[in-house]
Amino acid sequence: MLVGEIIKYYREKKGISQSKLGEGICGKAYISRFESGKVTLSPEIIYKLANKLEIDINKEIESLYLIEKHLNDWNQAIIMQRTAQIEGIKLELEKNPFIMASKHAANYTLLTGRYYLHKNMFKEAKSIIENVEKEFPTLSNYEKNLLLHIKGMYCISTFRTIECEECQIAVNLLKQINLAEYNNEEYYFHLALAYHYANAKVSAFNYAEKALQFFNKTYNHVNAMNAQILMLMQFDSERDIDFLELVENYKNLIHNCMILGAQESKINILYNLGEELYKKGKYDQAVSYFEEAFLLTDKSSIKYLRRLYHFTEACLDGKLLKKENILEKIDAGLKLAKKQCPIYLNLYKLLALKCKKNLSQYYQFLADVVVPQFIATNNTSFFKQYGKTLYNYYVEKEEYEKAIEVDQHFKLMTQVLN
């Protein structure tokens, strides 16, 4: 940014006309052409103008040079999840009056979007993405890749919170990233997450392994654990790895989280371990981990809604709570789901029918509403669970054509990304 733009900024801020500023120093025409970058002025005249505006011109120029460093530091702090540093750099950047007039405006705006994702402020992040696409048509190659990364992260972050399933969109976005231009291997982790949500286990494991190598190389211990968690989640405990060994691996990661103070990672591991135990029919143990996870989760987040659901489902399947207590949990979930997530709204309704033992209505609702919603939104993870339930029901009822139709839908959904 030109020195003339600094002079213009402070002149307009103080409400001084070009003529008034130039009195006794230089003419209005020179001021106008200087502010627009058409002419240069001598250092002596620049200092006189700066003194009249009561600014330290050297300090203001230095602050411009610091913008790029602050932006790089901010991005690195977000990657490393250093909360105090993230907030401190954000405040420093906000103090800089020239940032949106500088060549770094697009990068700053994009990183603000990334900051919002870090804070789970998804509406604000979406607004930033839309603003960048509208206001910055000529991004640098690095900024184009950063935009792809942030859009992919947004799709992953809003997974299961909206009508349309976005995990495959995230895969398509993240695969477009040119690493030579972007130089940030962290995106491997988000690509692995996108493949995981799309139920593409092989690809998810491979990219999680690449991410782990990057995190280990950069001493990013918290994200290294997150990559290990993601790799563990790709194993089928019945075939690929001994179940007791899998549980032990999860417990070791929980211990490491406690040492590092990685609370969010610890909660994720508790929840994932609960899922593994639930799949094995160990409902009492699953409930213990689910409960610890959702009690540590912010009640206003979609994660709380999800974790409460699986806790309630495990309690019902394991007959670990009285019917009235389970219905209370379901009612609480329904109220939250109405505000946050149409998919979970229907899942809680389904759970209520199951709890009340209205099995005919349960399977009717599953067939007419729930499974079609998963197909329409391409939600492979939920379809795998509830589609199987519907498939088994049709086989039991000897409605084989309907069972085959469910199976074909699943095969179509899972073959897209694998």
Rosetta blueprint (number, residue, H / E / L):
1 M L
2 L L
3 V H
4 G H
5 E H
6 I H
7 I H
8 K H
9 Y H
10 Y H
11 R H
12 E H
13 K H
14 K H
15 G L
16 I L
17 S L
18 Q H
19 S H
20 K H
21 L H
22 G H
23 E L
24 G L
25 I L
26 C L
27 G L
28 K H
29 A H
30 Y H
31 I H
32 S H
33 R H
34 F H
35 E H
36 S L
37 G L
38 K L
39 V L
40 T L
41 L L
42 S L
43 P H
44 E H
45 I H
46 I H
47 Y H
48 K H
49 L H
50 A H
51 N H
52 K H
53 L L
54 E L
55 I L
56 D L
57 I H
58 N H
59 K H
60 E H
61 I H
62 E H
63 S H
64 L H
65 Y H
66 L H
67 I H
68 E H
69 K H
70 H H
71 L H
72 N H
73 D H
74 W H
75 N H
76 Q H
77 A H
78 I H
79 I H
80 M H
81 Q L
82 R L
83 T H
84 A H
85 Q H
86 I H
87 E H
88 G H
89 I H
90 K H
91 L H
92 E H
93 L H
94 E H
95 K H
96 N L
97 P L
98 F L
99 I H
100 M H
101 A H
102 S L
103 K L
104 H L
105 A H
106 A H
107 N H
108 Y H
109 T H
110 L H
111 L H
112 T H
113 G H
114 R H
115 Y H
116 Y H
117 L H
118 H H
119 K L
120 N L
121 M L
122 F H
123 K H
124 E H
125 A H
126 K H
127 S H
128 I H
129 I H
130 E H
131 N H
132 V H
133 E H
134 K H
135 E H
136 F L
137 P L
138 T L
139 L L
140 S L
141 N H
142 Y H
143 E H
144 K H
145 N H
146 L H
147 L H
148 L H
149 H H
150 I H
151 K H
152 G H
153 M H
154 Y H
155 C H
156 I H
157 S H
158 T L
159 F L
160 R L
161 T L
162 I L
163 E L
164 C L
165 E L
166 E L
167 C H
168 Q H
169 I H
170 A H
171 V H
172 N H
173 L H
174 L H
175 K L
176 Q L
177 I L
178 N L
179 L H
180 A H
181 E H
182 Y H
183 N L
184 N L
185 E L
186 E L
187 Y H
188 Y H
189 F H
190 H H
191 L H
192 A H
193 L H
194 A H
195 Y H
196 H H
197 Y H
198 A L
199 N L
200 A L
201 K H
202 V H
203 S H
204 A H
205 F H
206 N H
207 Y H
208 A H
209 E H
210 K H
211 A H
212 L H
213 Q H
214 F H
215 F H
216 N H
217 K H
218 T L
219 Y L
220 N L
221 H H
222 V H
223 N H
224 A H
225 M H
226 N H
227 A H
228 Q H
229 I H
230 L H
231 M H
232 L H
233 M L
234 Q L
235 F L
236 D L
237 S L
238 E L
239 R L
240 D L
241 I L
242 D L
243 F H
244 L H
245 E H
246 L H
247 V H
248 E H
249 N H
250 Y H
251 K H
252 N H
253 L H
254 I H
255 H H
256 N H
257 C H
258 M H
259 I H
260 L H
261 G L
262 A L
263 Q H
264 E H
265 S H
266 K H
267 I H
268 N H
269 I H
270 L H
271 Y H
272 N H
273 L H
274 G H
275 E H
276 E H
277 L H
278 Y H
279 K H
280 K L
281 G L
282 K L
283 Y H
284 D H
285 Q H
286 A H
287 V H
288 S H
289 Y H
290 F H
291 E H
292 E H
293 A H
294 F H
295 L H
296 L L
297 T L
298 D L
299 K L
300 S L
301 S L
302 I H
303 K H
304 Y H
305 L H
306 R H
307 R H
308 L H
309 Y H
310 H H
311 F H
312 T H
313 E H
314 A H
315 C H
316 L H
317 D H
318 G L
319 K L
320 L L
321 L L
322 K L
323 K H
324 E H
325 N H
326 I H
327 L H
328 E H
329 K H
330 I H
331 D H
332 A H
333 G H
334 L H
335 K H
336 L H
337 A H
338 K H
339 K H
340 Q H
341 C L
342 P H
343 I H
344 Y H
345 L H
346 N H
347 L H
348 Y H
349 K H
350 L H
351 L H
352 A H
353 L H
354 K H
355 C H
356 K L
357 K L
358 N L
359 L H
360 S H
361 Q H
362 Y H
363 Y H
364 Q H
365 F H
366 L H
367 A H
368 D H
369 V H
370 V H
371 V H
372 P H
373 Q H
374 F H
375 I H
376 A H
377 T L
378 N L
379 N L
380 T H
381 S H
382 F H
383 F H
384 K H
385 Q H
386 Y H
387 G H
388 K H
389 T H
390 L H
391 Y H
392 N H
393 Y H
394 Y H
395 V H
396 E H
397 K L
398 E L
399 E L
400 Y H
401 E H
402 K H
403 A H
404 I H
405 E H
406 V H
407 D H
408 Q H
409 H H
410 F H
411 K H
412 L H
413 M H
414 T H
415 Q L
416 V L
417 L L
418 N L
